[in-house]
Amino acid sequence: MPKLTVDGVEVEVEAGSTVLQACEAAGREIPRFCYHERLSIAGNCRMCLVEMEKSPKPIASCAMPAGDGMVIHTNTPTVKKAREGVMEFLLINHPLDCPICDQGGECDLQDQALAYGRGRSRYDENKRAVREKNMGPLIKTIMTRCIHCTRCIRFATEIAGVQEIGAINRGENMEITTYLEQAVTSELSGNVVDLCPVGALTSKPYAFAARPWELRKTESIDVQDAVGSNIRVDARGREVMRVLPRLNEAINEEWINDKTRHAVDGLQRQRLDQPYVRRDGKLQPASWSDAFAAIAARLKGLDGTRIAAIAGDLACAESQLALKDLMDGLGSPNIDCRQDGAKIDASCRAGYVFNSTIAGIEAADAILIVGSNPRWEAALVNARIRKRWLAGEVAIGVIGEARDLTFDYEHLGTDAATLGKIADGSHAFAKRLKDAERPMLILGQGAISGDNGAAVLAAARAIAEATGMVGEEWNGFNMLHNAAGRVAGLDLGLVPGEGGRDVQGILAGAAAGEIDAVYLLGADEIDMQKLGSAFVIYQGTHGDAGAHRADVILPGAAYTEKNATWVNTEGRPQLGRRAVFPPGEAREDWTIIRALSDQLQAGLAYRDLREVRIRMAEIAPTFAATDMVAENPWGEFGTAGELGDAALVSPIEDFYLTNPIARASRIMAECSALNLANEKATGTHG
């Protein structure tokens, strides 16, 4: 490990570190524009110049490897003059439009011009102007502001895995553009806005909407998928204006997907803001007491076995607990949180979480992906797999659809029969898994949602056991969820009780007249036609499929409007926090169910959020430690059976329209239409 002296302070850094990193370790601030710790080194901007003894001129600290015995000076007159000169050159062609620039107030160029610039310009010539580029509905371009740091190019190529952003021409005529000036097709494209150190790339949906100092900032958790990305929700008044990523090395690093970032306009559209009761065949506005009375009248005298409940993908842990306790109070064993029909065995937690952790993907040396399209189901997990692939020496096999996943893989087959061959050792990839030190299997929901789901789950467990995936220091068996509320529901026991019905059984019972009442907690992805003549209570946030079928609607709070617990696909509990209040008469979901329980004489014992969370921890101790991944003992799960030859298909057909919030979003609808047009134009699914 090399030792350096920085401004008289001796520091020791890891081998392979740069001088810039050594300076930061010594507590010195080094300005930079092109350098980013997650991207390759470009050395374009020269803003990071420092003085090194025995060097004839200042060096670019971002590109210079730290060496033993180096003596670095960061605050000499030579360094100050060099930085002022670089800043002057950067500002030569930069327009003075800070008052109308969306980057104003959080602009690196503003900050560094103030801290390291001359304070005045000596340039009297005409500035260059650059024509705007089309980068799609999410990225607004004002390329006259571009300083050629190339962060966006490197992100698209290295992290997102789409080589669609590049540079043309040279010198001051250089321009950043997309291939044939078409929209960027990556699900992570919005991150280039965060990376851009100036106002060249800004958020198109957020253009001219607000200034950063006007916004109230709340740290929370994303629910658009099951990754559990850490986010910051910026709100003004009662409106969420934007969502930005928060740093969490274990989960999303510092990226978020485009749906997380831009579906927030769906929080303002098609919202349920008051209760409704169906009268004379039409849903009519009602008071809370009228809605509760209608439910109580319909459920009065019903046997518990004729009542059922289904929890949706966006249901928080607190609301699912309340629903479970309500059903127990009514004597109903018919409850399920797996509205897609996934044959998940809730008896063994190791069988339904991502045991390796998301960060653990980087340690795997062989990966088998089964029935999943991680690029759409969990874009940040896909980015981690790509990161591991770029590091080299990893074998990746896929059973399922052949999609463009941004990394090379071996397509092993499309059906469950291929999984069976790996399980019995007759397939060549089985040996690659056995020979690996840290093999990994990623099982998607598309593999276990069919009639053979339990058999597929058992086969996946058999592969994990036969290839040495499960040991004292490594568990390579991973289930990839795509629903933010799924793992919490499984932890809290929202699966059929003794003699109870799962989702398919509930729908079949309702169609046959054996189920008289169904409680839908944000469940919009089921076939509403199969509910027959059952009395349907829908509690949710948007006027989606469930609300159209409902006999009584109870308006709930969206994820930005309540303090709630979310458990990601790793089994990691995280706390989401309220950024704004729900619209109109909508209320937090667990409080609605608690109030309803009083009307139904099935009163729940808790009266505040603290008591709810104590009850959650009693049922599942993992809730007692937030932001922690518990070690889960290995056990038996799945049911051996006939695998069949049905194709394993990802459950997500459209990345941009996967839940009621996204389907209410105008921006997501535009992205979906553009993506569909691209698929038709190219004749591909990637």
C-alpha positions in Angstrom: 0.0 0.0 0.0 1.6 3.3 -1.1 2.3 6.1 1.3 2.0 9.7 0.1 2.4 13.1 1.6 -0.4 15.5 0.8 0.1 19.1 2.0 2.3 17.8 4.8 -0.1 15.0 5.9 1.1 11.4 5.3 -1.6 9.1 4.1 -1.6 5.4 3.1 -4.0 4.3 0.4 -4.9 1.0 -1.2 -2.9 -0.1 -4.2 -4.5 1.1 -7.4 -5.8 4.3 -5.9 -5.4 7.6 -7.6 -3.7 10.8 -6.3 -7.2 12.4 -6.2 -8.4 9.6 -3.8 -5.3 10.0 -1.7 -5.9 13.8 -1.4 -9.5 13.1 -0.3 -8.2 10.6 2.3 -6.0 13.4 3.6 -9.0 15.6 3.9 -8.3 17.9 1.0 -11.1 18.9 -1.4 -10.2 18.5 -5.1 -12.5 20.0 -7.7 -13.5 17.9 -10.6 -16.1 17.6 -13.4 -15.3 14.5 -15.5 -14.2 12.2 -12.6 -16.7 10.0 -11.0 -15.8 7.1 -8.7 -18.2 4.7 -10.4 -17.1 5.5 -14.0 -13.8 4.9 -15.9 -11.3 7.7 -15.8 -11.4 10.1 -18.7 -9.2 13.0 -17.6 -11.1 15.5 -19.8 -11.7 18.5 -17.7 -8.3 19.1 -16.0 -10.0 20.8 -13.1 -8.3 18.4 -10.6 -4.8 19.6 -11.3 -2.4 19.4 -8.3 1.3 20.0 -8.0 3.6 17.0 -7.5 7.2 17.4 -6.5 9.7 16.5 -9.2 7.0 16.9 -11.9 7.7 19.7 -14.4 4.0 20.7 -14.5 0.7 20.2 -12.6 -0.7 16.7 -12.9 -4.3 15.5 -13.4 -4.9 13.9 -10.0 -7.8 11.8 -11.2 -5.7 9.9 -13.7 -2.4 9.7 -11.9 -1.9 6.4 -9.9 -0.8 7.0 -6.3 2.8 6.0 -5.8 4.9 5.4 -2.8 6.8 8.5 -1.7 4.9 11.0 -3.7 4.7 14.6 -2.3 1.6 16.4 -3.4 0.6 20.0 -2.9 -3.0 21.0 -3.5 -3.1 24.7 -2.6 0.0 26.4 -4.0 -0.1 29.5 -6.3 0.7 27.3 -9.2 -2.3 25.0 -8.5 -4.5 28.1 -8.0 -3.5 29.6 -11.3 -3.9 26.3 -13.1 -7.5 25.9 -11.8 -8.4 29.5 -12.6 -7.1 28.9 -16.1 -9.1 25.7 -16.6 -12.2 27.3 -15.3 -11.8 30.2 -17.6 -11.5 27.9 -20.6 -14.6 26.0 -19.5 -16.6 29.2 -19.2 -15.5 30.5 -22.6 -18.5 28.9 -24.4 -20.8 28.4 -21.5 -23.9 30.6 -21.7 -24.7 32.9 -18.8 -28.2 31.6 -18.3 -28.2 30.5 -14.7 -31.4 32.3 -13.8 -33.4 30.1 -16.3 -31.4 26.9 -15.9 -33.0 24.0 -14.1 -29.6 23.0 -12.6 -29.4 26.3 -10.8 -28.9 25.9 -7.1 -27.4 22.4 -7.4 -24.9 23.0 -10.2 -21.2 21.9 -9.9 -20.1 24.5 -12.4 -21.7 27.3 -10.3 -20.1 26.1 -7.1 -16.7 25.5 -8.5 -16.6 28.8 -10.5 -17.3 30.6 -7.3 -14.7 28.6 -5.3 -11.9 28.3 -7.9 -12.6 30.7 -10.7 -11.2 34.2 -11.4 -14.4 36.1 -10.7 -14.5 37.8 -14.1 -14.1 36.9 -17.7 -11.5 38.2 -20.2 -13.3 36.6 -23.2 -15.0 39.1 -25.6 -15.6 36.9 -28.6 -18.8 35.3 -29.7 -19.8 32.1 -27.9 -20.5 28.9 -29.8 -24.1 27.5 -29.9 -25.0 23.9 -30.3 -28.3 22.6 -31.6 -30.5 20.6 -29.1 -30.6 16.9 -29.3 -33.5 14.4 -29.0 -32.8 12.0 -26.1 -36.4 10.9 -25.5 -39.2 12.0 -23.2 -37.2 11.9 -20.0 -34.0 13.9 -20.8 -34.1 17.6 -21.8 -31.0 18.8 -23.6 -29.5 22.3 -23.8 -26.1 21.2 -25.3 -24.7 24.7 -25.5 -24.1 24.3 -21.8 -22.1 21.0 -22.3 -18.5 21.1 -21.0 -17.6 17.7 -22.6 -17.0 15.8 -19.3 -18.3 12.6 -21.1 -19.9 11.3 -17.9 -23.2 10.6 -19.7 -21.3 8.6 -22.4 -19.4 6.5 -19.9 -22.5 5.8 -17.8 -24.5 4.7 -20.8 -21.7 2.4 -22.1 -20.4 1.1 -18.8 -23.3 1.0 -16.3 -26.5 1.0 -18.4 -24.9 -1.2 -21.1 -26.5 0.7 -24.1 -24.0 2.2 -26.5 -26.4 4.9 -27.6 -24.7 8.1 -26.4 -21.5 9.3 -27.9 -19.5 12.2 -29.2 -19.0 13.6 -32.7 -16.5 16.1 -34.1 -13.4 17.3 -32.2 -12.2 20.2 -30.1 -14.6 22.9 -29.4 -16.9 21.5 -32.1 -17.4 18.3 -30.2 -21.0 17.5 -29.5 -22.7 14.9 -27.3 -25.6 13.1 -29.1 -27.4 9.8 -29.3 -27.3 7.3 -32.2 -29.3 8.9 -35.0 -30.7 11.3 -32.4 -33.1 8.7 -31.1 -34.4 8.3 -27.6 -32.1 6.4 -25.1 -33.6 3.0 -24.6 -32.1 2.2 -21.2 -34.3 1.8 -18.1 -31.6 3.7 -16.2 -31.4 6.7 -18.6 -32.5 9.3 -16.1 -29.3 8.9 -14.1 -27.4 10.9 -16.7 -29.3 13.9 -15.4 -27.8 13.4 -11.9 -24.4 12.8 -13.4 -24.3 15.9 -15.6 -22.3 18.5 -13.6 -23.9 21.4 -15.6 -27.4 22.1 -17.0 -26.8 20.4 -20.4 -28.9 17.4 -19.4 -31.9 18.0 -17.2 -35.2 16.2 -16.4 -37.7 16.9 -19.2 -40.8 16.2 -17.1 -39.5 18.4 -14.3 -38.5 21.3 -16.6 -39.2 24.7 -15.1 -41.3 23.2 -12.3 -39.5 24.3 -9.2 -36.2 25.4 -7.7 -34.4 23.1 -5.3 -34.6 25.5 -2.4 -38.4 25.6 -2.6 -38.7 21.8 -2.0 -39.1 19.8 1.2 -36.9 16.8 1.1 -37.8 13.4 2.6 -35.7 10.3 2.7 -37.8 7.2 1.8 -38.0 3.9 -0.1 -39.0 3.1 -3.7 -41.9 0.6 -4.3 -41.9 0.4 -8.1 -40.0 -2.9 -7.9 -38.8 -5.1 -5.0 -35.2 -3.8 -5.0 -36.0 -1.3 -2.3 -34.0 1.5 -3.8 -33.2 4.3 -1.4 -34.8 7.6 -2.6 -35.3 11.2 -1.7 -38.7 12.6 -2.3 -38.8 16.3 -3.0 -42.2 17.9 -2.5 -43.8 21.3 -2.6 -47.0 21.8 -0.7 -49.0 18.6 -1.2 -47.4 17.6 -4.5 -44.4 15.4 -5.1 -42.3 17.2 -7.6 -39.5 14.7 -8.1 -37.7 11.6 -6.8 -33.9 11.3 -6.6 -31.6 8.5 -5.6 -30.0 8.2 -2.2 -26.6 6.5 -1.7 -26.9 2.9 -0.5 -23.9 0.7 -1.5 -25.7 -2.5 -0.5 -28.8 -1.9 -2.7 -28.9 0.7 -5.4 -25.5 2.3 -5.1 -26.5 5.8 -6.3 -28.8 4.9 -9.2 -32.5 4.4 -9.6 -34.5 3.3 -12.6 -36.7 5.6 -14.8 -40.0 4.3 -13.4 -38.9 5.1 -9.9 -37.8 8.6 -10.9 -40.6 9.6 -13.3 -43.8 7.7 -12.4 -44.5 10.2 -9.6 -46.8 12.3 -11.8 -49.1 9.3 -11.5 -49.6 10.2 -7.8 -51.6 13.2 -9.0 -53.9 11.5 -11.5 -56.9 9.1 -11.1 -56.6 9.3 -7.4 -59.3 7.9 -5.0 -59.8 10.7 -2.5 -63.1 9.7 -0.9 -65.1 6.6 -0.1 -67.6 5.2 -2.6 -70.5 2.8 -2.3 -72.2 1.1 -5.2 -75.9 2.0 -5.2 -78.3 1.0 -8.0 -75.4 -0.3 -10.0 -73.3 2.9 -9.8 -70.5 3.9 -7.5 -71.6 7.0 -5.6 -69.6 9.2 -3.1 -70.1 8.3 0.5 -68.9 9.1 4.0 -66.5 6.9 5.9 -69.3 5.9 8.2 -71.6 5.0 5.3 -68.9 2.9 3.6 -68.2 1.0 6.9 -71.9 0.5 7.5 -72.3 -0.9 4.0 -69.5 -3.4 4.6 -70.7 -4.4 8.0 -74.2 -5.0 6.7 -73.0 -7.2 3.9 -70.6 -9.2 6.1 -73.0 -9.6 9.0 -73.7 -13.3 9.6 -71.3 -14.5 7.0 -69.2 -17.5 7.9 -65.5 -16.8 7.8 -64.9 -19.4 5.2 -67.0 -17.4 2.7 -64.8 -14.3 3.2 -61.5 -13.8 1.4 -58.7 -11.2 1.1 -56.0 -10.6 -1.5 -53.1 -8.2 -0.8 -51.6 -6.3 -3.8 -48.1 -5.6 -4.9 -47.8 -2.1 -3.3 -49.3 -3.0 0.1 -47.0 -2.0 3.0 -46.2 -4.3 5.8 -48.4 -2.4 8.3 -51.5 -2.7 6.2 -50.9 -6.3 5.4 -50.6 -7.1 9.1 -53.8 -5.3 9.8 -55.6 -7.2 7.0 -54.2 -10.5 8.2 -55.4 -9.8 11.8 -58.8 -8.7 10.5 -59.3 -11.9 8.5 -58.2 -13.9 11.6 -60.8 -12.0 13.6 -63.5 -12.8 11.1 -62.5 -16.5 11.1 -61.3 -16.5 7.5 -58.3 -18.7 6.4 -58.7 -17.4 2.8 -55.9 -14.8 2.4 -53.0 -14.5 -0.1 -50.4 -11.9 -1.0 -49.3 -13.7 -4.1 -51.8 -12.2 -6.5 -49.8 -13.5 -9.5 -50.3 -17.0 -8.3 -46.6 -17.7 -7.6 -46.2 -21.1 -5.9 -43.9 -19.7 -3.1 -43.5 -21.8 0.0 -43.8 -19.4 3.0 -42.6 -22.1 5.5 -38.9 -21.5 4.7 -37.7 -17.9 4.5 -34.5 -18.9 2.7 -36.6 -20.2 -0.1 -38.2 -16.8 -1.0 -35.5 -14.2 -0.4 -32.4 -13.1 -2.3 -30.0 -14.8 0.1 -26.7 -13.7 -1.5 -27.8 -10.0 -1.2 -27.7 -7.7 -4.2 -24.2 -6.6 -3.4 -23.2 -10.3 -3.2 -23.8 -10.6 -6.9 -20.3 -9.1 -7.4 -18.8 -12.1 -5.6 -20.5 -14.8 -7.7 -18.4 -16.7 -10.3 -21.3 -18.5 -12.0 -24.9 -17.3 -12.3 -28.0 -19.2 -13.5 -31.0 -17.0 -14.2 -34.3 -18.9 -14.4 -37.6 -17.5 -15.7 -36.6 -13.8 -15.2 -35.9 -10.7 -17.2 -34.0 -8.8 -14.6 -33.6 -5.8 -16.9 -37.4 -5.1 -16.5 -38.1 -6.8 -13.2 -35.2 -5.3 -11.2 -33.1 -2.9 -13.3 -30.6 -2.3 -10.5 -30.1 -6.0 -10.0 -29.5 -6.3 -13.7 -26.9 -3.5 -13.5 -25.1 -5.4 -10.7 -25.0 -8.5 -12.9 -23.6 -6.4 -15.7 -21.0 -5.0 -13.3 -20.0 -8.5 -12.3 -19.8 -9.5 -16.0 -17.5 -6.6 -16.8 -15.2 -7.7 -14.1 -14.7 -10.9 -16.0 -14.4 -14.6 -15.2 -18.1 -15.3 -14.6 -20.3 -17.8 -16.4 -23.9 -16.7 -16.9 -26.7 -19.0 -18.1 -30.3 -18.1 -18.8 -33.4 -20.3 -18.9 -36.3 -18.4 -20.3 -36.8 -15.7 -22.9 -33.7 -14.6 -24.9 -33.6 -10.9 -24.2 -31.0 -8.2 -24.4 -29.9 -8.1 -20.8 -26.9 -5.8 -21.5 -24.4 -8.6 -20.8 -23.4 -11.7 -22.6 -24.9 -15.0 -21.4 -25.4 -18.6 -22.6 -29.1 -19.2 -23.5 -29.7 -22.7 -22.1 -33.3 -23.1 -23.1 -36.8 -21.7 -22.7 -38.7 -24.3 -20.7 -38.6 -26.0 -17.3 -37.3 -29.2 -18.8 -33.9 -27.5 -19.1 -34.0 -26.8 -15.4 -34.6 -30.5 -14.8 -31.6 -31.5 -16.8 -29.4 -29.2 -14.7 -31.0 -30.6 -11.6 -30.1 -34.2 -12.5 -26.6 -33.2 -13.7 -27.1 -34.1 -17.4 -26.7 -30.6 -18.7 -23.2 -29.1 -19.3 -24.0 -26.0 -17.2 -24.5 -28.1 -14.1 -20.7 -28.8 -14.1 -20.0 -25.1 -14.4 -22.1 -24.5 -11.3 -20.4 -27.3 -9.4 -16.9 -26.1 -10.4 -17.6 -22.5 -9.3 -16.6 -21.4 -5.8 -19.6 -19.1 -5.4 -22.4 -20.2 -7.7 -25.6 -18.3 -7.8 -29.2 -19.1 -9.0 -31.7 -16.3 -9.5 -35.3 -17.6 -9.7 -37.8 -15.2 -11.2 -41.6 -15.0 -10.5 -42.3 -16.1 -14.1 -40.8 -19.5 -13.4 -43.0 -20.3 -10.4 -46.4 -18.7 -11.4 -47.6 -21.6 -13.6 -49.2 -24.8 -12.6 -45.8 -26.4 -12.3 -44.5 -23.6 -10.1 -44.0 -25.8 -7.0 -42.1 -28.4 -9.0 -39.9 -25.7 -10.5 -39.2 -24.3 -7.0 -38.2 -27.8 -5.9 -36.0 -28.3 -8.9 -34.2 -25.0 -8.2 -33.7 -26.1 -4.6 -32.2 -29.4 -5.8 -29.8 -27.5 -8.0 -28.7 -25.3 -5.2 -28.0 -28.3 -3.0 -26.4 -30.4 -5.7 -24.0 -27.7 -6.9 -22.8 -26.5 -3.5 -24.6 -23.2 -3.5 -25.6 -23.4 0.1 -22.9 -23.4 2.8 -21.9 -21.7 6.0 -20.4 -18.6 4.3 -22.4 -18.5 1.1 -26.0 -19.0 0.0 -26.4 -18.7 -3.7 -30.1 -19.4 -3.9 -32.0 -16.3 -4.7 -35.6 -15.5 -5.5 -36.1 -12.3 -7.4 -39.4 -10.6 -6.6 -41.0 -7.8 -8.6 -43.6 -6.7 -6.0 -42.5 -4.3 -3.2 -45.0 -5.8 -0.8 -44.5 -9.5 -1.4 -41.7 -10.4 1.0 -43.4 -8.6 3.9 -46.6 -10.4 3.2 -44.9 -13.8 3.3 -43.1 -12.9 6.5 -46.3 -11.9 8.1 -48.1 -15.0 7.0 -50.5 -13.7 4.3 -50.9 -17.2 2.8 -53.9 -19.5 3.1 -54.4 -20.9 6.6 -55.5 -24.5 7.3 -58.2 -25.3 4.7 -57.9 -21.9 3.2 -57.8 -20.8 -0.5 -55.0 -19.2 -2.4 -55.6 -16.6 -5.1 -56.7 -19.1 -7.7 -59.0 -20.8 -5.1 -60.5 -17.4 -4.1 -61.3 -16.5 -7.7 -62.7 -19.9 -8.4 -64.8 -19.8 -5.2 -66.1 -16.4 -6.0 -67.0 -17.5 -9.6 -68.8 -20.6 -8.2 -70.7 -18.6 -5.5 -68.7 -20.2 -2.7 -67.0 -16.9 -1.7 -69.4 -14.1 -0.9 -67.0 -11.3 0.0 -63.5 -10.4 -1.2 -61.3 -7.7 0.3 -58.8 -6.3 -2.2 -55.9 -4.4 -0.6 -54.6 -2.7 -3.7 -54.9 -5.9 -5.7 -55.3 -4.8 -9.3 -53.5 -7.5 -11.2 -56.1 -10.3 -10.9 -58.8 -11.2 -13.4 -61.7 -9.2 -12.0 -64.2 -11.1 -14.2 -63.7 -14.2 -12.1 -65.0 -12.4 -9.0 -68.5 -13.2 -10.2 -71.2 -11.8 -8.0 -69.1 -11.5 -4.8 -69.2 -8.4 -2.7 -65.9 -6.6 -3.4 -64.2 -4.2 -1.0 -61.4 -2.3 -2.7 -58.9 -0.4 -0.6 -56.3 1.4 -2.7 -55.0 4.7 -4.2 -56.1 4.8 -7.8 -59.1 4.2 -10.0 -57.6 1.1 -11.5 -59.1 -2.4 -12.2 -60.0 -3.1 -8.6 -61.8 0.2 -8.1 -63.9 -0.4 -11.2 -65.1 -3.8 -9.9 -65.6 -2.7 -6.3 -68.9 -2.4 -4.4 -67.2 -0.3 -1.7 -64.1 1.8 -2.2 -61.9 2.8 0.7 -59.3 5.4 -0.4 -55.8 4.7 0.9 -52.4 6.4 1.0 -49.7 6.0 -1.6 -46.1 5.2 -0.6 -45.1 8.9 -0.4 -48.0 9.6 1.8 -47.4 7.4 4.8 -44.8 6.1 7.3 -44.5 2.5 6.3 -42.2 -0.5 6.4 -41.1 -2.2 3.1 -39.1 -5.4 2.8 -37.1 -5.8 -0.3 -36.3 -8.9 -2.3 -33.3 -9.6 0.0 -35.6 -9.7 3.0 -34.2 -6.3 4.2 -36.9 -4.2 6.2 -36.6 -0.5 5.4 -38.6 2.5 6.6 -40.4 4.7 4.1 -41.4 8.1 5.4 -44.3 10.4 4.6 -43.4 13.3 2.3 -46.9 14.6 1.7 -50.4 14.0 3.1 -52.9 11.8 1.2 -55.5 13.7 -1.0 -59.0 14.5 0.3 -60.4 12.0 2.7 -57.8 9.3 2.0 -56.2 7.8 5.0 -53.2 5.6 5.9 -54.1 2.0 5.1 -53.6 0.3 8.4 -55.7 2.9 10.2 -58.6 2.2 7.7 -58.6 -1.5 8.5 -58.3 -0.9 12.2 -61.3 1.5 12.1 -63.3 -1.0 10.0 -62.5 -3.8 12.5 -64.4 -1.9 15.2 -67.5 -1.9 13.0 -67.2 -5.6 12.4 -66.7 -6.4 16.1 -63.2 -7.8 15.3 -61.3 -4.9 16.9 -57.6 -4.9 16.4 -55.5 -4.4 19.6 -53.1 -1.7 18.3 -54.0 2.0 18.2 -50.8 3.7 16.9 -47.9 2.9 14.6 -45.6 1.9 17.3 -47.9 -0.8 18.5 -48.4 -2.0 15.0 -44.7 -2.4 14.5 -44.4 -4.2 17.9 -47.0 -6.6 16.7 -45.1 -7.1 13.4 -41.9 -7.9 15.3 -43.8 -10.5 17.4 -44.9 -12.3 14.3 -41.6 -11.9 12.4 -38.5 -10.9 14.4 -36.8 -9.7 11.3 -38.9 -6.5 11.5 -37.2 -5.6 14.7 -33.9 -4.7 12.9 -34.4 -2.3 10.0 -31.9 -2.1 7.1 -30.5 -5.5 8.1 -30.4 -8.8 6.2 -31.0 -11.7 8.5 -29.4 -15.1 8.0 -32.1 -17.6 7.1 -31.7 -21.3 7.9 -31.9 -23.6 5.0 -34.8 -26.0 4.8 -37.2 -27.9 2.5 -39.5 -26.0 0.2 -41.2 -26.7 -3.1 -42.9 -29.9 -4.1 -41.3 -32.3 -6.5 -43.4 -33.1 -9.5 -43.6 -33.0 -13.3 -41.8 -29.9 -14.7 -43.4 -30.1 -18.2 -42.2 -28.2 -21.2 -44.1 -24.9 -20.7 -42.0 -21.8 -21.5 -40.7 -19.8 -18.6 -41.8 -16.2 -19.4 -41.3 -13.1 -17.4 -44.5 -11.7 -15.9 -43.7 -8.2 -17.0 -44.9 -7.4 -20.5 -44.3 -3.6 -20.2 -41.7 -2.2 -17.9 -43.4 1.2 -17.7 -46.9 0.1 -16.8 -46.6 -2.5 -14.0 -48.8 -1.0 -11.2 -51.6 1.5 -10.7 -49.3 4.5 -10.1 -47.3 3.8 -13.2 -50.5 3.2 -15.3 -51.8 6.6 -14.1 -48.6 8.4 -15.2 -48.7 10.4 -18.4 -44.9 10.2 -18.6 -44.9 6.4 -18.3 -47.6 6.1 -20.9 -45.4 8.1 -23.3 -42.3 5.9 -22.5 -44.4 2.8 -23.0 -45.7 4.0 -26.4 -42.1 4.9 -27.5 -40.8 1.5 -26.4 -43.6 -0.3 -28.2 -42.9 1.7 -31.4 -39.2 0.8 -31.1 -40.0 -2.9 -30.8 -42.2 -2.8 -33.8 -39.6 -0.9 -35.8 -36.8 -3.3 -35.0 -38.8 -6.6 -34.7 -37.1 -7.4 -31.4 -38.1 -7.7 -27.8 -34.9 -6.2 -26.4 
